[in-house]
């Protein structure tokens, strides 16, 4: 009877995510990951053929988790409220999934896997990018009634750039996000969307 594996892939990704969130991807060597997990290095290599593949999986897990939650907010029935909920979710998610937020907002994708990505990882990353672009375009049409560059820039500024600017200083300082973050994000969202010509009433017409 074979023994069940003590460390599965999800556990190793989770441990690596926490290590990277704390110390950055450059310091996430296989030896440190194994020590953090309390696992033999061989157990890590048994599930991930290289450090690059493991770190690529860490980035993809974070990006997929965030993008799924973000997309669910954008599919809300009321487009004006859905956009606000997506913007507010950035702060909420940073509180509840801090490692994920630090991975995505404090580092670039190329910090995790330099050079050419293995094809399976590259395909997943490209699919994520296309999914995000399509989701933003579809939502821009719903909310602002257009998908031209000015509308897309306004939407991105309202639901991505403003929340990131509010959250980033606190992530860099490794401090808790103040409760005032949400009110700042809300004010910014309302101002930008109003400037783009949509009030809550107009967005629901």
Residue frames as qw, qx, qy, qz and C-alpha x, y, z in Angstrom:
[[0.000, 0.889, 0.457, 0.000, 0.00, 0.00, 0.00],
 [0.450, 0.395, -0.024, 0.801, 1.56, 3.30, -1.07],
 [0.252, -0.514, -0.431, 0.698, 1.79, 6.23, 1.33],
 [0.215, 0.895, 0.367, 0.133, -0.17, 9.38, 0.54],
 [0.468, 0.438, -0.090, 0.762, 1.93, 12.40, -0.32],
 [0.366, -0.548, -0.457, 0.597, 2.57, 14.66, 2.67],
 [0.013, -0.566, 0.047, 0.823, 2.92, 17.79, 0.53],
 [0.541, 0.571, 0.590, 0.182, 0.64, 18.34, -2.43],
 [0.403, 0.371, 0.262, 0.794, 1.08, 20.97, -5.14],
 [0.197, -0.827, -0.299, -0.433, -1.48, 23.35, -3.63],
 [0.657, -0.712, -0.098, 0.228, 0.31, 23.32, -0.26],
 [0.655, -0.115, 0.176, 0.726, 3.66, 24.02, -1.86],
 [0.186, 0.585, 0.326, 0.719, 2.20, 26.90, -3.90],
 [0.406, -0.853, -0.263, -0.197, 0.62, 28.32, -0.75],
 [0.704, -0.546, 0.012, 0.454, 3.88, 28.16, 1.21],
 [0.533, 0.135, 0.277, 0.788, 5.81, 29.69, -1.69],
 [0.006, -0.767, -0.361, -0.530, 3.21, 32.46, -2.01],
 [0.518, -0.841, -0.145, 0.055, 3.63, 33.41, 1.64],
 [0.701, -0.316, 0.156, 0.620, 7.42, 33.38, 1.34],
 [0.380, 0.373, 0.351, 0.770, 7.36, 35.59, -1.77],
 [0.187, -0.856, -0.341, -0.340, 4.81, 37.97, -0.24],
 [0.597, -0.768, -0.035, 0.227, 7.14, 38.46, 2.72],
 [0.558, -0.525, 0.363, 0.531, 10.59, 38.42, 1.10],
 [0.382, 0.704, -0.295, -0.521, 10.06, 38.83, -2.66],
 [0.950, 0.293, 0.013, -0.109, 10.52, 36.36, -5.54],
 [0.438, 0.703, -0.530, 0.181, 14.30, 36.82, -5.80],
 [0.193, -0.483, 0.752, -0.404, 14.81, 35.22, -2.38],
 [0.868, -0.006, 0.278, -0.411, 12.45, 32.30, -3.04],
 [0.233, 0.465, -0.839, -0.160, 15.07, 29.65, -3.71],
 [0.779, -0.109, -0.555, -0.270, 14.09, 26.00, -3.75],
 [0.478, 0.010, -0.711, 0.515, 16.08, 25.44, -0.56],
 [0.136, -0.048, 0.384, -0.912, 14.22, 28.24, 1.26],
 [0.664, -0.092, -0.271, -0.691, 10.87, 27.04, -0.06],
 [0.720, -0.064, -0.691, 0.022, 11.62, 23.52, 1.17],
 [0.280, 0.007, -0.638, 0.718, 12.69, 24.84, 4.57],
 [0.349, -0.085, 0.129, -0.924, 9.56, 27.01, 4.82],
 [0.768, -0.069, -0.364, -0.522, 7.38, 24.02, 3.97],
 [0.564, -0.423, 0.664, -0.249, 9.29, 21.62, 6.19],
 [0.927, 0.308, 0.172, -0.129, 9.63, 19.35, 3.17],
 [0.656, -0.236, 0.482, 0.531, 12.60, 17.72, 1.45],
 [0.149, 0.564, -0.340, -0.737, 13.77, 19.60, -1.62],
 [0.043, -0.028, 0.924, 0.379, 13.13, 16.43, -3.59],
 [0.189, 0.549, 0.779, -0.238, 9.43, 16.67, -2.72],
 [0.207, 0.730, 0.042, -0.650, 9.29, 20.11, -4.31],
 [0.116, 0.448, -0.672, -0.578, 11.05, 18.95, -7.50],
 [0.221, 0.182, 0.957, 0.053, 8.78, 15.89, -7.63],
 [0.253, 0.710, 0.615, -0.231, 5.82, 18.22, -8.23],
 [0.269, 0.939, -0.019, -0.213, 7.49, 21.13, -10.02],
 [0.887, 0.293, 0.037, 0.355, 10.19, 20.49, -12.58],
 [0.494, 0.269, -0.138, 0.815, 12.02, 23.74, -11.81],
 [0.166, -0.440, -0.400, 0.787, 11.97, 26.85, -9.66],
 [0.133, 0.085, -0.321, -0.934, 10.73, 28.83, -12.67],
 [0.379, -0.316, -0.758, -0.426, 7.72, 26.56, -13.06],
 [0.360, -0.501, -0.687, 0.383, 6.87, 26.79, -9.36],
 [0.100, -0.392, -0.173, 0.898, 7.14, 30.57, -9.29],
 [0.209, -0.056, -0.532, -0.819, 5.12, 30.80, -12.49],
 [0.387, -0.436, -0.800, -0.142, 2.40, 28.72, -10.85],
 [0.266, -0.473, -0.502, 0.673, 2.47, 31.04, -7.83],
 [0.059, 0.221, -0.129, -0.965, 1.93, 34.12, -10.01],
 [0.327, -0.174, -0.692, -0.620, -0.83, 32.43, -12.01],
 [0.343, -0.462, -0.797, 0.183, -2.63, 31.26, -8.86],
 [0.124, -0.459, -0.320, 0.819, -2.64, 34.81, -7.52],
 [0.155, 0.161, -0.355, -0.908, -3.71, 36.34, -10.83],
 [0.332, -0.260, -0.812, -0.403, -6.45, 33.78, -11.41],
 [0.273, -0.492, -0.727, 0.395, -7.82, 34.17, -7.89],
 [0.020, -0.435, -0.154, 0.887, -7.95, 37.96, -8.09],
 [0.194, 0.097, -0.513, -0.830, -9.31, 38.08, -11.63],
 [0.261, -0.362, -0.878, -0.174, -12.09, 35.60, -10.86],
 [0.182, -0.587, -0.587, 0.527, -13.28, 37.68, -7.90],
 [0.001, 0.386, -0.114, -0.916, -12.95, 40.93, -9.88],
 [0.184, -0.063, -0.719, -0.667, -14.88, 39.52, -12.81],
 [0.202, -0.493, -0.842, 0.084, -17.71, 38.36, -10.56],
 [0.068, -0.578, -0.328, 0.744, -18.13, 41.94, -9.29],
 [0.087, 0.279, -0.389, -0.874, -18.23, 43.33, -12.83],
 [0.191, -0.229, -0.853, -0.428, -21.06, 40.96, -13.73],
 [0.066, 0.374, 0.648, -0.660, -23.33, 42.60, -11.17],
 [0.264, 0.649, 0.700, 0.136, -26.79, 43.48, -12.45],
 [0.028, 0.982, 0.140, -0.123, -26.50, 47.25, -11.88],
 [0.744, 0.425, -0.071, 0.510, -23.45, 48.38, -13.93],
 [0.004, -0.807, 0.232, -0.544, -22.76, 51.56, -11.94],
 [0.705, -0.588, 0.299, -0.260, -22.83, 49.62, -8.67],
 [0.979, 0.065, 0.055, 0.182, -20.91, 46.71, -10.21],
 [0.536, 0.625, -0.213, 0.527, -18.05, 49.02, -11.14],
 [0.287, -0.740, 0.338, -0.506, -17.95, 50.49, -7.65],
 [0.907, -0.341, 0.204, -0.138, -18.04, 47.03, -6.09],
 [0.887, 0.298, -0.079, 0.343, -15.11, 45.94, -8.29],
 [0.239, 0.717, -0.300, 0.581, -13.10, 49.01, -7.27],
 [0.543, -0.632, 0.323, -0.448, -13.87, 48.47, -3.58],
 [0.996, -0.081, -0.020, -0.016, -13.00, 44.79, -3.90],
 [0.609, 0.542, -0.384, 0.433, -9.35, 45.68, -4.52],
 [0.148, -0.577, 0.507, -0.623, -9.05, 46.97, -0.94],
 [0.846, -0.267, 0.210, -0.412, -11.23, 44.20, 0.49],
 [0.955, 0.215, -0.181, 0.091, -9.17, 41.55, -1.28],
 [0.378, 0.599, -0.489, 0.509, -5.91, 43.12, -0.11],
 [0.452, -0.510, 0.465, -0.565, -7.13, 42.72, 3.47],
 [0.895, -0.113, 0.300, -0.310, -8.34, 39.14, 3.16],
 [0.929, 0.237, 0.125, 0.256, -5.76, 37.86, 0.64],
 [0.179, -0.923, 0.233, 0.246, -2.71, 39.89, 1.58],
 [0.567, -0.302, 0.633, 0.432, -0.14, 37.52, 0.09],
 [0.524, 0.536, 0.589, 0.302, -1.98, 37.55, -3.22],
 [0.118, 0.983, 0.143, -0.019, -2.14, 41.36, -3.21],
 [0.348, -0.777, 0.406, 0.333, 1.55, 41.72, -2.44],
 [0.619, 0.000, 0.669, 0.411, 2.46, 39.26, -5.21],
 [0.427, 0.655, 0.542, 0.308, 0.38, 41.05, -7.83],
 [0.039, 0.981, 0.162, 0.096, 0.85, 44.68, -6.84],
 [0.389, -0.831, 0.327, 0.226, 4.43, 44.81, -5.58],
 [0.454, -0.313, 0.719, 0.423, 6.03, 42.67, -8.31],
 [0.518, 0.466, -0.364, -0.618, 5.88, 42.20, -12.08],
 [0.969, 0.126, 0.079, -0.195, 5.01, 38.95, -13.80],
 [0.703, 0.559, -0.386, 0.212, 8.56, 38.76, -15.16],
 [0.206, -0.647, 0.607, -0.412, 9.93, 38.80, -11.60],
 [0.815, -0.177, 0.459, -0.308, 8.53, 35.29, -11.22],
 [0.821, 0.135, 0.498, 0.243, 9.64, 33.67, -14.44],
 [0.025, 0.742, -0.325, -0.585, 12.22, 35.41, -16.59],
 [0.026, -0.277, 0.810, 0.516, 12.65, 34.72, -20.27],
 [0.519, -0.025, -0.602, -0.607, 10.37, 32.41, -22.20],
 [0.620, -0.187, 0.519, -0.558, 7.60, 30.82, -20.13],
 [0.213, 0.017, 0.968, 0.128, 6.95, 27.09, -20.56],
 [0.212, -0.192, -0.605, -0.743, 4.08, 26.70, -23.03],
 [0.346, -0.547, -0.762, -0.033, 1.40, 25.49, -20.56],
 [0.279, -0.578, -0.364, 0.675, 2.06, 28.47, -18.27],
 [0.063, -0.167, 0.293, 0.939, 2.28, 30.91, -21.19],
 [0.210, -0.359, -0.733, -0.538, -1.07, 29.71, -22.54],
 [0.341, -0.647, -0.642, 0.227, -2.73, 30.21, -19.15],
 [0.246, -0.478, -0.113, 0.835, -1.20, 33.67, -18.77],
 [0.030, -0.015, -0.489, -0.872, -2.30, 34.68, -22.28],
 [0.268, -0.508, -0.769, -0.280, -5.82, 33.37, -21.63],
 [0.313, -0.628, -0.483, 0.524, -5.98, 35.42, -18.44],
 [0.144, -0.308, 0.141, 0.930, -4.89, 38.55, -20.29],
 [0.148, -0.208, -0.652, -0.714, -7.48, 38.04, -23.03],
 [0.316, -0.579, -0.751, 0.030, -10.18, 37.32, -20.47],
 [0.253, -0.570, -0.307, 0.719, -9.39, 40.54, -18.61],
 [0.035, -0.160, 0.344, 0.925, -9.32, 42.63, -21.78],
 [0.230, -0.348, -0.748, -0.516, -12.62, 41.19, -22.99],
 [0.331, -0.605, -0.672, 0.270, -14.23, 41.61, -19.57],
 [0.186, -0.469, -0.126, 0.854, -13.15, 45.25, -19.36],
 [0.070, -0.001, -0.512, -0.856, -14.40, 45.98, -22.86],
 [0.287, -0.468, -0.791, -0.272, -17.76, 44.33, -22.24],
 [0.315, -0.635, -0.539, 0.455, -18.19, 46.16, -18.96],
 [0.147, -0.281, 0.101, 0.943, -17.11, 49.48, -20.48],
 [0.179, -0.242, -0.631, -0.715, -19.90, 49.11, -23.02],
 [0.370, -0.574, -0.730, 0.013, -22.41, 48.32, -20.28],
 [0.357, -0.619, -0.362, 0.599, -21.41, 51.21, -18.04],
 [0.121, -0.542, 0.128, 0.822, -20.24, 53.96, -20.38],
 [0.634, 0.648, 0.331, -0.262, -21.93, 52.95, -23.62],
 [0.509, 0.796, -0.323, -0.044, -18.66, 52.95, -25.58],
 [0.912, -0.239, 0.172, 0.287, -15.46, 50.96, -25.95],
 [0.504, 0.778, -0.126, 0.353, -13.23, 53.66, -27.42],
 [0.609, 0.174, -0.447, 0.632, -9.81, 54.49, -25.89],
 [0.121, -0.439, 0.273, -0.848, -11.06, 57.45, -23.77],
 [0.780, -0.370, -0.085, -0.497, -13.85, 55.34, -22.26],
 [0.909, -0.050, -0.369, 0.187, -11.52, 52.44, -21.53],
 [0.395, 0.329, -0.420, 0.748, -8.94, 54.77, -19.96],
 [0.392, -0.460, 0.169, -0.779, -11.60, 56.32, -17.72],
 [0.901, -0.270, -0.198, -0.275, -12.90, 52.91, -16.68],
 [0.801, 0.090, -0.426, 0.411, -9.43, 51.57, -15.91],
 [0.138, 0.421, -0.362, 0.820, -8.58, 54.68, -13.92],
 [0.570, -0.429, 0.065, -0.698, -11.80, 54.39, -11.89],
 [0.929, -0.252, -0.011, -0.270, -11.77, 50.69, -11.06],
 [0.913, 0.067, -0.180, 0.359, -8.07, 49.75, -11.22],
 [0.458, 0.459, -0.240, 0.723, -5.69, 52.71, -10.95],
 [0.332, -0.650, 0.155, -0.666, -7.43, 54.54, -8.09],
 [0.891, -0.425, -0.013, -0.160, -7.83, 51.42, -5.89],
 [0.863, 0.125, -0.192, 0.450, -4.21, 50.40, -6.54],
 [0.232, 0.578, -0.229, 0.748, -2.95, 53.87, -5.66],
 [0.559, -0.625, 0.107, -0.534, -4.92, 53.74, -2.41],
 [0.961, -0.273, -0.011, -0.044, -3.69, 50.28, -1.44],
 [0.778, 0.424, -0.279, 0.371, -0.06, 50.26, -2.57],
 [0.051, 0.690, -0.449, 0.565, 1.55, 52.51, 0.09],
 [0.701, -0.448, 0.359, -0.424, 0.16, 50.31, 2.85],
 [0.993, 0.110, -0.021, 0.044, 1.26, 47.09, 1.18],
 [0.565, 0.584, -0.361, 0.458, 4.77, 48.49, 0.75],
 [0.164, -0.601, 0.484, -0.615, 4.87, 49.52, 4.41],
 [0.461, -0.095, -0.878, 0.084, 3.48, 46.12, 5.45],
 [0.146, 0.061, 0.535, -0.830, 0.77, 47.82, 7.47],
 [0.230, 0.500, 0.822, -0.143, -2.96, 47.25, 7.81],
 [0.067, 0.414, 0.448, 0.789, -5.18, 49.11, 5.39],
 [0.122, 0.158, 0.453, -0.869, -7.08, 51.91, 7.17],
 [0.294, 0.539, 0.774, -0.152, -10.87, 51.84, 6.98],
 [0.191, 0.747, 0.038, -0.635, -10.78, 55.21, 5.19],
 [0.215, -0.207, 0.753, 0.587, -9.45, 53.48, 2.05],
 [0.240, 0.475, 0.832, 0.160, -12.94, 52.53, 0.90],
 [0.119, 0.863, 0.335, -0.358, -14.27, 56.07, 1.14],
 [0.099, -0.642, 0.419, 0.635, -11.33, 57.38, -0.93],
 [0.220, 0.026, 0.866, 0.448, -11.90, 54.73, -3.58],
 [0.203, 0.666, 0.713, -0.081, -15.61, 55.50, -3.67],
 [0.058, 0.849, 0.060, -0.522, -15.04, 59.26, -4.10],
 [0.135, -0.460, 0.631, 0.610, -12.51, 58.64, -6.86],
 [0.243, 0.255, 0.895, 0.274, -14.77, 56.20, -8.68],
 [0.185, 0.776, 0.560, -0.226, -17.80, 58.50, -8.51],
 [0.001, -0.790, 0.149, 0.595, -15.80, 61.49, -9.77],
 [0.145, -0.307, 0.748, 0.570, -14.22, 59.68, -12.73],
 [0.204, 0.380, 0.880, 0.197, -17.41, 57.95, -13.84],
 [0.139, 0.832, 0.390, -0.369, -19.36, 61.21, -13.52],
 [0.052, -0.662, 0.381, 0.643, -16.66, 62.92, -15.61],
 [0.145, -0.050, 0.873, 0.463, -17.18, 60.18, -18.20],
 [0.389, -0.067, -0.322, -0.860, -20.85, 61.15, -18.29],
 [0.596, -0.277, -0.723, -0.214, -22.50, 58.51, -16.13],
 [0.371, -0.377, 0.475, -0.703, -24.36, 59.01, -12.88],
 [0.272, 0.022, 0.935, -0.224, -26.02, 56.06, -11.08],
 [0.564, 0.499, 0.417, -0.509, -29.34, 56.96, -12.70],
 [0.496, 0.661, -0.354, -0.439, -27.93, 57.30, -16.21],
 [0.014, 0.398, -0.912, -0.096, -25.95, 54.08, -15.95],
 [0.358, 0.161, 0.886, -0.247, -29.15, 52.11, -15.36],
 [0.546, 0.519, 0.050, -0.656, -31.05, 53.47, -18.38]]
